[in-house]
Amino acid sequence: SNDGRIDVTLPADAGVRLLAETDYGTIDVGFPVTTQGAISERLDAVVGGGGPTVHLVSGDDITIRRAE
């Protein structure tokens, strides 16, 4: 998305590598994540035990929710 928000809901037991990039927004993650280094406009993290890559790119806010 160039200008719109991204809202994603993942299963509570998801195991993914999460890449999220935003130009002007924030990245809000509803999962405990494992990451290292500075976090600014790009998040590269492991959710659960890791797994396939979920890559989200937006010029606005990115929200990753945990399904209940």
N, CA, C and O of each residue as an XYZ file, in Angstrom:
272
protein
N       0.844     -1.179      0.000
C       0.000      0.000      0.000
C       0.888      1.240      0.000
O       1.809      1.325      0.812
N       0.644      2.180     -0.865
C       1.435      3.408     -0.878
C       1.005      4.378      0.200
O       1.846      4.944      0.899
N      -0.293      4.579      0.344
C      -0.780      5.603      1.270
C      -1.749      5.080      2.315
O      -2.078      5.812      3.249
N      -2.216      3.859      2.200
C      -3.225      3.361      3.125
C      -2.646      2.523      4.244
O      -1.533      2.003      4.164
N      -3.446      2.415      5.293
C      -3.090      1.570      6.432
C      -3.160      0.102      6.031
O      -3.875     -0.270      5.099
N      -2.404     -0.727      6.753
C      -2.506     -2.180      6.606
C      -2.895     -2.737      7.968
O      -2.230     -2.472      8.970
N      -3.984     -3.515      7.998
C      -4.440     -4.204      9.206
C      -4.493     -5.696      8.891
O      -5.217     -6.122      7.992
N      -3.718     -6.490      9.640
C      -3.629     -7.927      9.408
C      -3.895     -8.646     10.724
O      -3.420     -8.229     11.780
N      -4.662     -9.733     10.647
C      -4.863    -10.587     11.818
C      -4.283    -11.953     11.507
O      -4.640    -12.583     10.511
N      -3.380    -12.405     12.374
C      -2.752    -13.716     12.231
C      -3.273    -14.658     13.311
O      -3.665    -14.203     14.385
N      -3.284    -15.958     13.046
C      -3.706    -16.915     14.082
C      -2.855    -16.772     15.342
O      -1.682    -16.405     15.267
N      -3.444    -17.060     16.486
C      -2.745    -16.919     17.764
C      -1.490    -17.776     17.835
O      -0.534    -17.421     18.525
N      -1.485    -18.908     17.125
C      -0.321    -19.803     17.170
C       0.577    -19.650     15.935
O       1.326    -20.566     15.594
N       0.502    -18.504     15.275
C       1.288    -18.270     14.059
C       2.783    -18.385     14.332
O       3.271    -17.986     15.389
N       3.488    -18.930     13.371
C       4.939    -18.977     13.390
C       5.429    -18.401     12.068
O       5.371    -19.079     11.042
N       5.910    -17.165     12.077
C       6.328    -16.487     10.845
C       7.539    -15.605     11.108
O       7.847    -15.258     12.248
N       8.214    -15.254     10.023
C       9.178    -14.159     10.067
C       8.402    -12.951      9.574
O       7.789    -12.992      8.507
N       8.427    -11.887     10.341
C       7.626    -10.711     10.048
C       8.527     -9.565      9.610
O       9.388     -9.117     10.368
N       8.325     -9.092      8.381
C       9.003     -7.905      7.883
C       7.929     -6.846      7.673
O       6.988     -7.062      6.910
N       8.060     -5.717      8.333
C       7.099     -4.628      8.183
C       7.869     -3.333      7.976
O       8.805     -3.032      8.716
N       7.467     -2.565      6.959
C       8.142     -1.316      6.632
C       7.108     -0.226      6.410
O       6.106     -0.443      5.728
N       7.350      0.954      6.988
C       6.474      2.092      6.797
C       7.307      3.350      6.598
O       8.369      3.504      7.201
N       6.819      4.243      5.752
C       7.526      5.506      5.520
C       7.216      6.536      6.598
O       8.117      7.217      7.088
N       5.934      6.650      6.969
C       5.530      7.732      7.876
C       4.695      7.259      9.055
O       4.387      8.058      9.940
N       4.320      5.995      9.094
C       3.429      5.521     10.137
C       4.147      4.787     11.250
O       5.367      4.860     11.393
N       3.351      4.076     12.034
C       3.873      3.260     13.125
C       3.598      1.794     12.814
O       2.754      1.465     11.979
N       4.324      0.927     13.500
C       4.120     -0.512     13.381
C       3.691     -1.014     14.749
O       4.439     -0.903     15.721
N       2.475     -1.571     14.825
C       1.910     -2.051     16.086
C       1.725     -3.562     15.975
O       0.972     -4.039     15.127
N       2.417     -4.315     16.837
C       2.397     -5.777     16.773
C       1.741     -6.335     18.031
O       2.155     -6.022     19.148
N       0.717     -7.161     17.845
C      -0.001     -7.756     18.965
C       0.549     -9.098     19.393
O      -0.150     -9.858     20.063
N       1.776     -9.412     19.027
C       2.449    -10.663     19.375
C       3.734    -10.343     20.112
O       4.323     -9.285     19.892
N       4.182    -11.243     20.989
C       5.555    -11.128     21.464
C       6.470    -11.448     20.272
O       6.233    -12.421     19.556
N       7.488    -10.652     20.064
C       8.388    -10.867     18.933
C       9.832    -10.933     19.409
O      10.184    -10.356     20.439
N      10.654    -11.631     18.661
C      12.081    -11.681     18.916
C      12.757    -10.854     17.842
O      12.591    -11.120     16.652
N      13.521     -9.849     18.256
C      14.201     -8.983     17.304
C      15.509     -8.504     17.918
O      15.743     -8.670     19.115
N      16.331     -7.925     17.112
C      17.610     -7.411     17.598
C      17.943     -6.150     16.828
O      17.678     -6.070     15.629
N      18.522     -5.162     17.500
C      18.934     -3.920     16.843
C      17.905     -2.828     16.978
O      16.874     -2.996     17.630
N      18.201     -1.700     16.349
C      17.326     -0.529     16.421
C      16.059     -0.762     15.600
O      16.100     -1.372     14.531
N      14.945     -0.272     16.113
C      13.666     -0.366     15.402
C      13.195      1.052     15.126
O      12.998      1.840     16.051
N      13.017      1.371     13.854
C      12.500      2.690     13.508
C      11.343      2.506     12.552
O      10.214      2.288     12.992
N      11.590      2.586     11.267
C      10.526      2.447     10.281
C      10.487      1.053      9.670
O       9.730      0.802      8.732
N      11.302      0.152     10.200
C      11.370     -1.214      9.659
C      11.470     -2.203     10.810
O      12.288     -2.041     11.715
N      10.634     -3.220     10.765
C      10.658     -4.274     11.771
C      10.975     -5.584     11.076
O      10.312     -5.953     10.107
N      11.974     -6.281     11.561
C      12.332     -7.617     11.092
C      12.352     -8.480     12.340
O      13.287     -8.398     13.137
N      11.320     -9.315     12.518
C      11.164    -10.043     13.774
C      10.654    -11.454     13.520
O      10.119    -11.759     12.453
N      10.829    -12.296     14.513
C      10.318    -13.664     14.488
C       9.121    -13.740     15.428
O       9.193    -13.313     16.580
N       8.018    -14.291     14.917
C       6.806    -14.520     15.719
C       6.698    -16.019     15.913
O       6.857    -16.788     14.966
N       6.423    -16.438     17.155
C       6.362    -17.863     17.436
C       7.726    -18.485     17.174
O       8.750    -17.907     17.538
N       7.748    -19.626     16.563
C       9.019    -20.280     16.253
C       9.584    -19.912     14.897
O      10.541    -20.532     14.433
N       8.998    -18.903     14.254
C       9.429    -18.529     12.913
C       8.729    -19.385     11.876
O       7.939    -20.266     12.216
N       9.017    -19.128     10.627
C       8.386    -19.855      9.531
C       8.400    -19.008      8.281
O       9.353    -18.263      8.052
N       7.344    -19.106      7.452
C       7.291    -18.327      6.224
C       7.369    -16.821      6.516
O       7.024    -16.373      7.609
N       7.821    -16.062      5.535
C       7.939    -14.615      5.696
C       6.631    -13.918      5.322
O       6.048    -14.189      4.272
N       6.187    -13.026      6.186
C       5.071    -12.117      5.909
C       5.702    -10.743      5.754
O       6.260    -10.208      6.712
N       5.621    -10.155      4.544
C       6.263     -8.868      4.258
C       5.176     -7.837      3.976
O       4.416     -7.964      3.016
N       5.114     -6.812      4.830
C       4.111     -5.750      4.713
C       4.813     -4.426      4.489
O       5.740     -4.086      5.224
N       4.382     -3.667      3.476
C       4.987     -2.380      3.166
C       3.872     -1.355      2.999
O       2.919     -1.578      2.252
N       4.000     -0.220      3.708
C       2.985      0.828      3.632
C       3.614      2.184      3.870
O       4.664      2.286      4.505
N       2.977      3.220      3.364
C       3.386      4.580      3.679
C       2.708      5.072      4.934
O       2.992      6.182      5.385
N       1.815      4.278      5.521
C       1.025      4.663      6.685
C       1.203      3.606      7.786
O       2.165      2.839      7.761
N       0.281      3.570      8.745
C       0.375      2.655      9.881
C       0.188      1.193      9.448
O      -0.532      0.887      8.498
N       0.866      0.309     10.184
C       0.727     -1.127     10.006
C       0.348     -1.726     11.351
O       1.031     -1.502     12.351
N      -0.740     -2.486     11.376
C      -1.181     -3.143     12.602
C      -1.267     -4.636     12.350
O      -1.938     -5.080     11.419
N      -0.576     -5.419     13.194
C      -0.635     -6.872     13.119
C      -1.298     -7.354     14.406
O      -0.747     -7.207     15.496
N      -2.489     -7.929     14.260
C      -3.248     -8.378     15.426
C      -3.111     -9.885     15.601
O      -2.823    -10.626     14.661
N      -3.328    -10.302     16.834
C      -3.334    -11.730     17.184
C      -4.784    -12.174     17.324
O      -5.517    -11.634     18.152
N      -5.209    -13.157     16.519
C      -6.568    -13.678     16.602
C      -6.787    -14.336     17.961
O      -5.865    -14.901     18.550
N      -8.000    -14.254     18.435
C      -8.311    -14.841     19.739
C      -9.014    -16.142     19.592
O      -9.352    -16.777     20.591
